[in-house]
Structures are given as C-alpha cells and as structure tokens.
Amino acid sequence: MKKIGFLSFGHHQPGTPTPTAADALTQMVELAVAAEELGVDGAFLRVHHFAPQFATPFPLLAAMAARTSRIELGTGVIDMRYENPLYMAEQAAATDLLSGERLQLGISRGSPEPALHGAAAFGYAPAEGETDADMARRHTKIFRAALTGAGVVRADPAMTGRPGMLAVQPQSPTLQQRIWWGSGTRATAKWTGEQGMNLMSSTLLTEDTGVPFDELQAEQIAIFREAWAGSGHLRAPRVSVSRSVIPITTDTDRRYFGRERDSEDQVGRLDGGLARFGKSYAGEPDVIAKQLAEDAAVQAADTVLVTVPNQLGVDYNVHLLESILRDVAPAAGWR
C-alpha cells in the first residue's frame, strides 16, 4: 500500500490553458480539491525562483488547506539557500496549524536555476569558506531548531518581566516529524538519515555509476534507511520518489504523449559532474503498471509523487490522476 501524490511545477505561459501566474495558482488549488475527491493522498508543489513557476509556497499551501480537509500538502522542494530560516519557521508553523497538521515540507540545497547567484539577490551568500550547500544546511539547522521551540533571541526583561530566550511563534509541535530532505546523491541520503529527516528523491540524481536510474535510487534509499537505523531515531522514516506517469487511454493522451512511449534514462552533465535522469512511464496502463512494479526505487518507497503537466489545465490533470488511480495503481501493486 503506497501513498500516491501529485507534484506540480506550476508552469505558466501565454497560449496554454495556464497562461498567467494567477491561473497557475488558482488551478493548483482547484486540482488539490479535485485530487482529494478522487482519493489522491498528497498535493505537492515545486518551488523555483526567477522562473515562470511556483515561487512562494506558503500562501498557496494555506489556500489549498482552506479548501481541503484530508489530503497531505507539501513541497518538493524549497531551496534553503534563499530562506530566512526564522521567518520560514513562522510561516510553516502557521500554515501547518491552518491545515490541521497536514504539511509535508520538502526542503533541500536547491537545483540548478536560471539566476547567477540568485540567493545573493535575496540577501544570502555563503560565509567565508562555505559552499552553497553548506549555507543551505546552516539555514536548515536554524529552521529545524526553531520548529522545536528552541530559544533564538534574548528576551527584553523590560517587556517580558524576566530574562531568558524567546522562541518564534506560532509553534506546531509535530511539524518537525514532517520535514523531508530532497537528496540527489547517496552521500546526502546518508546525511539525511543521520539528521532524522524523511527522504525525498526525484527523477534526477546528480551522480552516475552506470547502473539504471531506479537501481541507483534504490541504493540511495537503502543507504538512507541504514543511516537512519544507525542513528537511533525512534520513529519510522518515510521515503518518496517522483515519477512521470502518463497512461495513454484517449486520443488526447496519444497526441500529447505518444512519443514518450520509448523513454529511457538519460545521462548528462550538471553542475560540473555527471547526472542521471529517470525515464518517463508513458503507454497503455497495463504496460506501464508492469514497468512500475519492476522499478526498484518505486518498490522501496512508501510514497510516489507523479509529476503532472499542469500547463494542460485542471480537467486534463484530473483525467490523468483518475486514470493512474483506476488503471495503474492497482495493477502496479500500489493499492
């Protein structure tokens, strides 16, 4: 039994069913409502800066929370290089409380982006001797500490009547257990397990060993779980993987995605090193269900996030999700 969620990048472009940012935002809320009615387990959004995509997750997550009651609401992922960790802790806790503690926040060092030194434009640059990844982890450490209620600033006794340290407010006590790290390598998967965060792995790994993508990702998951167990964390961890899953059941599906039937893993260069991209699963439902049932990483994960072509509009994506739940999930052994 796997949780099935959808992941939207929130693209908007003139000439498509999602021509503006307003359309992308409102359609995401509408799709979350429809997905909950279908029985989908999670609605997740990607966060990118300086691109015509989703960039400010918390107002959107709060709007989704106001219109739904059961579905998990999450990110995949927030780039921690850009974040003020204390302000983010306040926003995250408030949004989580409004949702009835349904947030599943994916965070990470971030992915390649169109901006040069984009985080610096937001006021954040690595300290001397730090890398971008170091800065993201530093922000993450402060953010997670704030979520636990740790004191982060000295109190003014003239205002509080006593000395001591103050925590950010509000607090959502269980949110700490629902933080995920977006890991692109086996080394960061090990670190994630040691830190006690859930693991979120996408269709891109920033390393390549020559084995198929799903096997490399399954190795990453095994390393994460071993590190988790070795670190003595008491709760059970969660692991998600994302996949492009397109059941072709109509002429419209065929017109949009028929050429994706023969998709294969791709290897390229990214950030100065090799990277492996996972293939798309497009085709007749029984065929792709069999392929997914043989995907080692999908089998190892408890949550599968299917990426949706949000620019095709709400109705098409509802059709897509309905087909995945009805035609693919049971045959793949997810339901």
C-alpha positions as CSV (number, residue, x, y, z in Angstrom):
1,M,0.0,0.0,0.0
2,K,1.6,3.2,-1.2
3,K,0.6,6.8,-0.8
4,I,0.1,8.5,-4.2
5,G,0.5,12.2,-4.6
6,F,0.9,14.6,-7.4
7,L,3.7,17.1,-7.9
8,S,3.2,20.3,-9.9
9,F,5.9,22.7,-11.1
10,G,3.3,25.5,-11.6
11,H,4.5,26.5,-15.1
12,H,2.6,29.3,-16.7
13,Q,2.9,30.5,-20.3
14,P,0.7,32.6,-22.7
15,G,-1.0,30.4,-25.2
16,T,-1.6,27.5,-22.9
17,P,-4.5,26.6,-20.6
18,T,-2.4,28.1,-17.8
19,P,-1.4,31.5,-19.3
20,T,-0.6,33.5,-16.2
21,A,0.7,33.2,-12.7
22,A,-2.8,33.8,-11.3
23,D,-4.0,30.8,-13.4
24,A,-1.3,28.5,-12.2
25,L,-2.0,29.4,-8.5
26,T,-5.8,29.1,-8.7
27,Q,-5.6,25.9,-10.8
28,M,-3.3,24.3,-8.2
29,V,-5.9,24.9,-5.5
30,E,-8.6,23.5,-7.8
31,L,-6.5,20.5,-8.6
32,A,-5.9,19.8,-4.9
33,V,-9.6,19.9,-4.2
34,A,-10.3,17.5,-7.2
35,A,-7.5,15.2,-6.2
36,E,-8.8,14.9,-2.7
37,E,-12.2,13.9,-4.0
38,L,-10.6,11.3,-6.2
39,G,-8.7,9.7,-3.3
40,V,-5.2,11.0,-4.0
41,D,-3.1,11.2,-0.9
42,G,-0.9,14.2,-1.5
43,A,-0.7,17.5,-3.4
44,F,2.8,18.8,-3.7
45,L,4.3,21.9,-5.4
46,R,7.8,22.6,-6.7
47,V,9.5,25.9,-5.8
48,H,11.7,27.8,-8.3
49,H,12.9,31.4,-8.2
50,F,13.3,33.7,-11.2
51,A,11.2,31.4,-13.4
52,P,7.6,31.4,-14.6
53,Q,6.7,28.7,-12.0
54,F,5.7,28.5,-8.3
55,A,7.9,30.5,-6.1
56,T,6.1,31.4,-2.8
57,P,4.8,28.2,-1.3
58,F,3.1,29.2,1.9
59,P,0.3,31.4,0.7
60,L,-0.5,28.7,-1.9
61,L,-0.4,25.9,0.7
62,A,-2.6,27.9,3.0
63,A,-5.2,28.4,0.2
64,M,-5.1,24.7,-0.5
65,A,-5.5,23.9,3.2
66,A,-8.6,26.1,3.3
67,R,-10.3,24.2,0.5
68,T,-9.4,20.6,1.6
69,S,-9.6,18.5,4.7
70,R,-7.7,15.3,4.3
71,I,-5.0,15.4,1.6
72,E,-1.4,15.9,2.5
73,L,0.0,19.2,1.3
74,G,3.7,19.5,0.6
75,T,6.6,21.0,-1.3
76,G,9.2,19.2,-3.4
77,V,11.4,21.2,-2.7
78,I,12.1,24.6,-1.0
79,D,15.6,25.9,-1.8
80,M,17.0,26.7,1.6
81,R,19.7,28.9,0.2
82,Y,17.0,31.6,-0.4
83,E,15.3,31.3,3.0
84,N,15.3,33.3,6.2
85,P,15.0,30.3,8.5
86,L,13.2,32.0,11.4
87,Y,10.6,33.7,9.1
88,M,10.2,30.4,7.3
89,A,9.6,28.6,10.6
90,E,6.8,31.1,11.5
91,Q,5.2,30.7,8.1
92,A,5.5,26.9,8.1
93,A,4.0,26.5,11.6
94,A,1.1,28.9,10.9
95,T,0.3,27.1,7.6
96,D,0.6,23.7,9.3
97,L,-1.8,24.7,12.0
98,L,-4.3,26.1,9.5
99,S,-4.1,22.8,7.6
100,G,-4.8,20.6,10.6
101,E,-1.1,19.5,10.7
102,R,-1.1,18.1,7.1
103,L,2.1,19.7,5.8
104,Q,4.9,17.6,4.4
105,L,7.6,20.1,3.7
106,G,10.4,19.0,1.3
107,I,13.5,21.2,1.6
108,S,17.0,21.0,0.1
109,R,20.1,22.7,-1.2
110,G,18.2,23.5,-4.4
111,S,18.5,22.6,-8.0
112,P,20.2,24.3,-11.0
113,E,18.4,27.6,-11.7
114,P,18.3,30.4,-14.3
115,A,19.8,33.0,-12.0
116,L,23.5,33.5,-11.3
117,H,23.9,33.8,-7.5
118,G,20.1,34.0,-7.1
119,A,20.2,33.6,-3.4
120,A,22.6,36.6,-3.1
121,A,19.9,38.8,-4.7
122,F,17.7,37.7,-1.7
123,G,20.4,38.8,0.7
124,Y,22.0,35.4,1.3
125,A,25.6,34.5,0.4
126,P,27.8,31.7,1.7
127,A,30.1,32.8,4.5
128,E,33.9,32.6,4.0
129,G,34.9,29.0,3.5
130,E,31.3,27.9,2.9
131,T,29.7,26.5,-0.2
132,D,26.1,27.0,-1.3
133,A,25.3,23.5,0.1
134,D,26.9,24.5,3.4
135,M,24.8,27.6,3.6
136,A,21.6,25.6,2.8
137,R,22.4,23.2,5.6
138,R,23.2,26.1,8.0
139,H,19.8,27.6,7.2
140,T,18.2,24.2,7.7
141,K,19.7,23.7,11.1
142,I,18.4,27.1,12.3
143,F,15.0,26.4,10.8
144,R,14.6,22.9,12.4
145,A,15.8,24.2,15.7
146,A,13.2,27.0,15.6
147,L,10.5,24.4,14.8
148,T,11.4,22.6,18.1
149,G,10.7,25.7,20.1
150,A,14.4,26.5,20.8
151,G,15.1,29.9,22.1
152,V,16.6,32.0,19.3
153,V,16.8,35.6,20.8
154,R,17.3,37.1,24.2
155,A,14.1,38.4,25.9
156,D,13.9,42.0,26.9
157,P,13.1,41.9,30.7
158,A,11.6,45.3,30.5
159,M,8.9,43.8,28.2
160,T,8.7,40.2,29.4
161,G,9.4,40.7,33.2
162,R,12.1,38.0,33.1
163,P,15.3,37.2,31.4
164,G,15.7,34.2,29.1
165,M,15.4,33.2,25.5
166,L,12.4,33.5,23.2
167,A,11.2,31.1,20.5
168,V,9.4,32.1,17.3
169,Q,5.7,31.9,17.3
170,P,3.4,30.1,16.5
171,Q,4.6,26.6,17.2
172,S,3.3,23.4,15.5
173,P,4.8,20.7,17.7
174,T,4.6,17.8,15.2
175,L,5.8,19.6,12.1
176,Q,9.4,18.6,12.8
177,Q,8.5,15.0,12.0
178,R,7.2,16.0,8.6
179,I,10.3,17.7,7.2
180,W,11.9,15.9,4.1
181,W,15.3,16.5,2.5
182,G,15.5,16.4,-1.3
183,S,18.5,14.3,-1.8
184,G,20.4,13.9,-5.2
185,T,23.2,11.7,-4.1
186,R,24.0,8.7,-1.9
187,A,26.1,10.8,0.3
188,T,23.3,13.3,1.0
189,A,20.9,10.4,1.5
190,K,23.2,9.2,4.3
191,W,23.3,12.6,5.9
192,T,19.5,12.9,5.7
193,G,19.1,9.6,7.6
194,E,21.6,10.8,10.2
195,Q,19.7,14.1,10.6
196,G,16.3,12.4,11.1
197,M,14.6,13.9,8.1
198,N,12.4,12.0,5.7
199,L,13.9,11.3,2.3
200,M,12.6,12.9,-0.9
201,S,14.2,11.7,-4.2
202,S,13.2,12.9,-7.6
203,T,13.8,11.8,-11.2
204,L,17.2,13.5,-11.2
205,L,20.3,12.2,-9.3
206,T,23.5,14.3,-9.5
207,E,25.8,11.3,-9.8
208,D,26.0,8.3,-12.1
209,T,27.5,4.9,-11.6
210,G,26.4,3.3,-14.8
211,V,23.5,1.3,-13.4
212,P,19.9,2.1,-14.3
213,F,18.3,5.0,-12.6
214,D,15.9,3.0,-10.4
215,E,18.7,0.8,-9.1
216,L,20.9,3.8,-8.3
217,Q,17.9,5.4,-6.5
218,A,17.1,2.2,-4.6
219,E,20.7,2.1,-3.4
220,Q,20.3,5.7,-2.2
221,I,17.2,4.7,-0.3
222,A,18.9,1.7,1.3
223,I,21.8,3.9,2.4
224,F,19.3,6.4,3.9
225,R,17.5,3.7,5.9
226,E,20.7,2.2,7.2
227,A,21.9,5.6,8.4
228,W,18.5,6.3,10.0
229,A,18.6,3.0,11.9
230,G,22.2,3.5,12.9
231,S,21.4,7.0,14.3
232,G,18.8,5.7,16.7
233,H,15.8,7.7,15.6
234,L,12.7,6.3,17.2
235,R,10.0,6.9,14.6
236,A,9.8,5.2,11.2
237,P,11.1,7.3,8.3
238,R,9.2,8.0,5.1
239,V,10.6,7.9,1.6
240,S,9.2,9.4,-1.6
241,V,10.2,9.1,-5.2
242,S,8.7,11.0,-8.1
243,R,7.9,9.6,-11.5
244,S,6.4,10.9,-14.7
245,V,3.4,8.5,-15.3
246,I,1.2,9.0,-18.3
247,P,-1.4,6.3,-19.0
248,I,-2.4,6.6,-22.6
249,T,-6.1,5.8,-22.9
250,T,-7.5,8.5,-25.2
251,D,-6.6,10.2,-28.4
252,T,-5.8,13.3,-26.5
253,D,-3.2,11.4,-24.4
254,R,-1.8,9.9,-27.6
255,R,-1.5,13.3,-29.2
256,Y,0.3,14.9,-26.2
257,F,2.5,12.0,-25.0
258,G,2.6,9.2,-27.6
259,R,6.2,10.0,-28.4
260,E,7.1,9.3,-24.7
261,R,6.4,5.6,-25.0
262,D,10.1,4.7,-25.7
263,S,11.5,7.0,-23.0
264,E,14.8,5.9,-21.4
265,D,17.2,7.1,-18.7
266,Q,19.4,10.0,-19.7
267,V,22.9,10.8,-18.6
268,G,24.2,14.3,-18.9
269,R,26.4,16.9,-17.2
270,L,25.0,19.1,-14.5
271,D,26.9,21.5,-12.1
272,G,30.2,20.2,-13.5
273,G,29.5,16.5,-13.0
274,L,27.6,13.6,-14.4
275,A,23.9,13.3,-13.6
276,R,21.3,10.6,-14.3
277,F,17.7,11.5,-15.2
278,G,14.9,8.9,-14.9
279,K,12.7,8.0,-17.8
280,S,9.0,8.7,-18.2
281,Y,6.4,6.0,-18.0
282,A,4.0,6.5,-20.8
283,G,1.9,3.9,-22.6
284,E,-1.0,1.6,-22.1
285,P,-1.9,1.3,-18.4
286,D,-1.1,-2.4,-18.1
287,V,2.3,-2.0,-19.7
288,I,3.4,0.9,-17.5
289,A,1.9,-0.8,-14.4
290,K,4.2,-3.7,-15.1
291,Q,7.2,-1.4,-15.6
292,L,6.5,0.4,-12.4
293,A,6.1,-2.8,-10.5
294,E,9.6,-3.7,-11.6
295,D,11.1,-0.3,-10.7
296,A,13.4,-1.0,-7.7
297,A,13.1,2.5,-6.2
298,V,9.3,2.7,-6.5
299,Q,9.1,-0.6,-4.7
300,A,11.4,0.6,-1.9
301,A,9.5,3.9,-1.4
302,D,6.3,4.3,0.6
303,T,5.2,7.4,-1.3
304,V,5.1,8.0,-5.1
305,L,4.7,11.5,-6.4
306,V,3.5,11.7,-10.0
307,T,4.6,14.8,-11.9
308,V,1.7,16.4,-13.7
309,P,1.7,18.6,-16.9
310,N,0.0,21.5,-15.1
311,Q,0.0,23.7,-18.2
312,L,-2.6,21.4,-19.8
313,G,-5.2,22.6,-17.2
314,V,-7.2,21.2,-14.3
315,D,-9.6,19.0,-16.3
316,Y,-6.8,17.2,-18.2
317,N,-4.8,16.6,-15.0
318,V,-7.9,15.3,-13.2
319,H,-8.3,12.8,-16.1
320,L,-4.7,11.8,-15.7
321,L,-4.9,11.3,-11.9
322,E,-8.1,9.3,-12.2
323,S,-6.5,7.0,-14.8
324,I,-3.5,6.4,-12.6
325,L,-5.6,5.6,-9.6
326,R,-8.0,3.4,-11.6
327,D,-5.9,1.7,-14.2
328,V,-2.3,1.8,-13.0
329,A,-2.1,1.8,-9.2
330,P,-3.9,-1.5,-8.6
331,A,-2.1,-3.3,-11.3
332,A,1.3,-2.0,-10.1
333,G,0.5,-3.2,-6.5
334,W,0.1,0.2,-5.0
335,R,-3.5,-0.3,-4.0
